């Protein structure tokens, strides 16, 4: 508790104390500030204690300001990779509506982070490594079972981070395991499969993210509506 720099008569008035007690408190508080509590009569010291016990405690702790989800390192890392993929797809000369499986996956993960707003501190970051095999599996399974709707393109998943590290220091992890054999495989979904894949990601990712991130384990927030968007 910190020492108040002025009396708190107004707060006593708000609490319903009568004017005589408030005036007595003000005089005694001022006297104590000038001459010290030792020079007060015992009855007056007890009165001051009674008054101050009735007042709300003043603490030195400042309310912590939580950093927005979009400013967390984990979120910015996913957004960094998504933007790199979006830039690459411009050079692929895709037909309208065609989309890479990986950017769809990252869009949906970022959407869930926007909606549920996990803390994304160290416990969440450590547990989020479980999303890496999930991403690999859902992309692989969908592309394998929908080969007729898949176009194979190349995208070097290691290159964006390497280029960033050449310009600035960062402790971001690669999006994919650098030891994978198909690290440049970049499946493009034809228009007919884009919505199907997005629905599959939403169906599987919502329960996974709530069960995996420690800061969301007690969350009772319902699933986001299909049309929900942060924007």
C-alpha positions as CSV (number, residue, x, y, z in Angstrom):
1,X,0.0,0.0,0.0
2,X,1.3,3.5,-0.8
3,X,1.0,6.6,1.4
4,X,-1.7,9.0,0.3
5,X,-0.5,12.6,-0.5
6,X,-3.7,14.2,0.5
7,X,-6.7,13.4,2.7
8,X,-9.6,11.5,1.3
9,X,-12.6,13.4,2.7
10,X,-14.5,13.3,-0.6
11,X,-14.4,9.5,-0.6
12,X,-15.8,9.5,3.0
13,X,-18.6,11.7,1.8
14,X,-19.4,9.2,-1.0
15,X,-19.4,6.4,1.6
16,X,-22.1,8.2,3.6
17,X,-20.0,9.5,6.5
18,X,-21.5,12.5,8.3
19,X,-20.0,16.0,8.1
20,X,-18.8,16.1,11.7
21,X,-16.8,12.9,11.3
22,X,-15.4,14.0,8.0
23,X,-14.3,17.3,9.5
24,X,-12.7,15.5,12.5
25,X,-10.9,13.2,10.1
26,X,-9.6,16.1,8.0
27,X,-8.2,17.9,11.0
28,X,-6.6,14.8,12.5
29,X,-5.1,13.8,9.1
30,X,-3.6,17.3,8.7
31,X,-2.2,17.3,12.3
32,X,-0.6,13.9,11.8
33,X,1.0,15.0,8.6
34,X,2.5,18.0,10.4
35,X,3.5,16.6,13.8
36,X,3.2,12.8,13.5
37,X,0.8,10.3,14.9
38,X,2.7,9.9,18.2
39,X,1.4,13.3,19.2
40,X,-2.2,12.4,18.8
41,X,-4.4,11.2,21.6
42,X,-5.0,7.5,21.6
43,X,-8.7,8.0,20.9
44,X,-7.8,10.2,17.9
45,X,-5.4,7.6,16.6
46,X,-8.1,4.9,16.9
47,X,-10.5,7.1,15.0
48,X,-8.1,7.6,12.2
49,X,-7.5,3.9,11.9
50,X,-11.3,3.3,11.8
51,X,-11.7,5.9,9.0
52,X,-8.8,4.5,7.0
53,X,-10.0,1.0,7.3
54,X,-13.3,2.0,5.7
55,X,-11.5,3.6,2.7
56,X,-10.6,1.6,-0.4
57,X,-7.0,0.5,-0.4
58,X,-4.6,2.5,-2.5
59,X,-2.0,0.2,-4.2
60,X,1.1,1.0,-6.2
61,X,0.3,-1.8,-8.8
62,X,-0.6,-0.4,-12.2
63,X,-3.0,-2.3,-14.3
64,X,-1.1,-4.3,-16.9
65,X,-1.9,-3.5,-20.5
66,X,-2.2,-6.6,-22.5
67,X,-0.6,-6.5,-25.9
68,X,-3.1,-7.1,-28.7
69,X,-3.1,-10.5,-30.2
70,X,-2.1,-9.1,-33.6
71,X,1.2,-7.7,-32.0
72,X,2.2,-11.1,-30.5
73,X,5.3,-12.7,-32.0
74,X,3.5,-15.9,-32.8
75,X,0.7,-14.1,-34.7
76,X,3.2,-11.9,-36.6
77,X,5.2,-14.9,-37.6
78,X,2.1,-16.6,-39.2
79,X,1.2,-13.4,-40.9
80,X,4.7,-13.0,-42.2
81,X,4.5,-16.4,-43.9
82,X,1.0,-15.7,-45.2
83,X,2.1,-12.5,-46.8
84,X,5.1,-14.2,-48.4
85,X,2.8,-16.8,-50.0
86,X,0.4,-14.2,-51.2
87,X,3.2,-12.4,-52.9
88,X,4.4,-15.7,-54.5
89,X,0.9,-16.5,-55.8
90,X,0.8,-13.3,-57.8
91,X,3.5,-14.7,-59.9
92,X,1.7,-18.1,-60.5
93,X,-0.8,-16.7,-63.0
94,X,-3.7,-18.5,-61.2
95,X,-7.2,-18.5,-62.4
96,X,-9.7,-16.5,-60.4
97,X,-10.7,-18.2,-57.2
98,X,-7.7,-20.7,-57.1
99,X,-5.8,-20.6,-53.9
100,X,-2.9,-22.3,-52.2
101,X,-3.7,-24.8,-49.4
102,X,-1.1,-23.4,-47.1
103,X,-2.4,-19.7,-47.1
104,X,-5.9,-21.0,-46.5
105,X,-4.6,-22.9,-43.5
106,X,-2.8,-19.9,-42.1
107,X,-5.8,-17.6,-42.8
108,X,-8.0,-19.9,-40.7
109,X,-5.5,-20.2,-37.9
110,X,-5.1,-16.4,-37.7
111,X,-8.9,-16.0,-37.8
112,X,-9.1,-18.3,-34.7
113,X,-6.4,-16.3,-32.9
114,X,-8.3,-13.1,-33.7
115,X,-11.6,-14.7,-32.3
116,X,-10.4,-16.5,-29.2
117,X,-7.6,-14.1,-28.3
118,X,-5.3,-16.5,-26.5
119,X,-2.5,-15.1,-24.3
120,X,0.2,-16.4,-26.7
121,X,2.8,-16.3,-24.0
122,X,5.5,-18.9,-23.5
123,X,3.1,-21.8,-22.4
124,X,0.9,-21.2,-25.5
125,X,3.9,-20.9,-27.8
126,X,5.4,-24.2,-26.5
127,X,2.1,-26.1,-26.9
128,X,1.5,-24.5,-30.4
129,X,4.2,-26.8,-31.8
130,X,1.5,-29.4,-31.9
131,X,0.0,-27.5,-34.8
132,X,2.9,-28.2,-37.0
133,X,2.1,-31.9,-37.6
134,X,-1.5,-31.0,-37.9
135,X,-0.8,-28.6,-40.7
136,X,1.3,-31.1,-42.6
137,X,-1.3,-33.9,-42.2
138,X,-4.4,-31.9,-43.2
139,X,-2.7,-30.5,-46.3
140,X,-1.3,-33.9,-47.3
141,X,-4.5,-35.8,-46.7
142,X,-6.7,-33.3,-48.6
143,X,-4.4,-33.1,-51.6
144,X,-4.0,-36.9,-51.8
145,X,-7.7,-37.5,-51.8
146,X,-8.5,-34.7,-54.2
147,X,-5.7,-35.0,-56.8
148,X,-7.9,-34.0,-59.7
149,X,-8.5,-30.6,-58.1
150,X,-4.8,-29.9,-57.2
151,X,-2.2,-28.0,-59.1
152,X,1.4,-28.5,-58.0
153,X,3.5,-25.4,-57.7
154,X,6.8,-24.7,-56.1
155,X,7.3,-22.4,-53.1
156,X,10.5,-22.4,-51.0
157,X,9.2,-22.4,-47.5
158,X,12.7,-21.8,-46.1
159,X,13.5,-18.8,-48.2
160,X,11.3,-16.1,-46.6
161,X,12.8,-16.6,-43.1
162,X,16.3,-16.8,-44.5
163,X,15.9,-13.5,-46.2
164,X,14.4,-11.9,-43.1
165,X,17.3,-13.2,-41.0
166,X,19.8,-11.7,-43.4
167,X,18.3,-8.3,-42.7
168,X,17.4,-8.5,-39.0
169,X,17.7,-10.7,-35.9
170,X,14.7,-12.9,-35.2
171,X,14.1,-16.1,-33.2
172,X,11.1,-17.2,-35.3
173,X,10.9,-20.8,-36.1
174,X,10.5,-22.1,-39.7
175,X,6.9,-22.7,-40.6
176,X,7.8,-26.3,-41.7
177,X,10.5,-28.7,-40.8
178,X,13.5,-27.8,-42.9
179,X,14.3,-31.6,-43.2
180,X,11.1,-32.4,-45.1
181,X,11.7,-33.9,-48.6
182,X,8.9,-32.0,-50.2
183,X,9.7,-28.6,-48.7
184,X,9.0,-26.8,-51.9
185,X,5.8,-28.6,-52.7
186,X,3.0,-26.0,-52.8
187,X,-0.5,-27.4,-53.7
188,X,-2.9,-25.0,-55.4
189,X,-6.6,-25.8,-55.0
190,X,-8.9,-25.4,-57.9
191,X,-12.0,-23.2,-57.3
192,X,-14.2,-26.3,-56.7
193,X,-12.1,-27.4,-53.7
194,X,-11.3,-24.1,-52.0
195,X,-14.4,-24.0,-49.9
196,X,-14.3,-27.7,-49.1
197,X,-10.7,-27.4,-47.7
198,X,-11.6,-24.2,-45.7
199,X,-14.5,-26.0,-44.1
200,X,-12.4,-29.0,-43.2
201,X,-9.7,-26.8,-41.6
202,X,-12.4,-25.0,-39.5
203,X,-13.9,-28.2,-38.5
204,X,-10.6,-29.7,-37.2
205,X,-8.8,-26.6,-36.1
206,X,-11.4,-25.1,-33.7
207,X,-11.4,-28.0,-31.2
208,X,-7.6,-28.4,-31.6
209,X,-6.7,-24.8,-30.8
210,X,-9.0,-24.8,-27.7
211,X,-7.6,-28.1,-26.4
212,X,-4.0,-27.2,-27.1
213,X,-3.4,-23.7,-25.9
214,X,-3.3,-23.5,-22.1
215,X,-4.8,-20.0,-22.0
216,X,-7.9,-21.3,-23.8
217,X,-8.5,-24.5,-21.8
218,X,-11.2,-22.8,-19.6
219,X,-12.7,-20.7,-22.4
220,X,-16.4,-21.2,-22.8
221,X,-16.5,-19.0,-25.9
222,X,-18.6,-20.7,-28.7
223,X,-17.2,-21.5,-32.1
224,X,-17.0,-18.4,-34.4
225,X,-19.9,-18.1,-36.9
226,X,-18.9,-18.9,-40.4
227,X,-19.3,-15.3,-41.4
228,X,-17.2,-14.0,-38.5
229,X,-14.2,-11.9,-39.4
230,X,-12.0,-9.5,-37.3
231,X,-12.5,-6.9,-40.0
